[in-house]
Amino acid sequence: MLETMEMTKSYNALSVDTKIEADPEGSTITLLDLVGRQDKGYENVNKKLLLEKAFHVLTNREKKY
């Protein structure tokens, strides 16, 4: 029980924009830099959706090529 009470004192929510010292020279990074990354799959989905819309205006002959 005592350990649980102690843990609640150490909980602090941080913004993903919180700057953290990255090296001894003083360079900083954010929490988002550590955990976030761009998912390349979204770009592929966007391209596929665009092509599906454009595909409907093509003639059958154009669709073969």
Contacts in CASP RR format, 6 or more apart in sequence:
PFRMAT RR
TARGET T0000
AUTHOR 0000-0000-0000
METHOD contacts of the structure
MODEL  1
MLETMEMTKSYNALSVDTKIEADPEGSTITLLDLVGRQDKGYENVNKKLL
LEKAFHVLTNREKKY
14 31 0 8 1.000
15 31 0 8 1.000
16 30 0 8 1.000
16 31 0 8 1.000
16 32 0 8 1.000
16 35 0 8 1.000
17 30 0 8 1.000
17 31 0 8 1.000
17 32 0 8 1.000
18 30 0 8 1.000
18 31 0 8 1.000
19 28 0 8 1.000
19 29 0 8 1.000
19 30 0 8 1.000
20 28 0 8 1.000
20 29 0 8 1.000
20 30 0 8 1.000
20 31 0 8 1.000
20 34 0 8 1.000
21 27 0 8 1.000
21 28 0 8 1.000
22 28 0 8 1.000
22 29 0 8 1.000
55 63 0 8 1.000
END
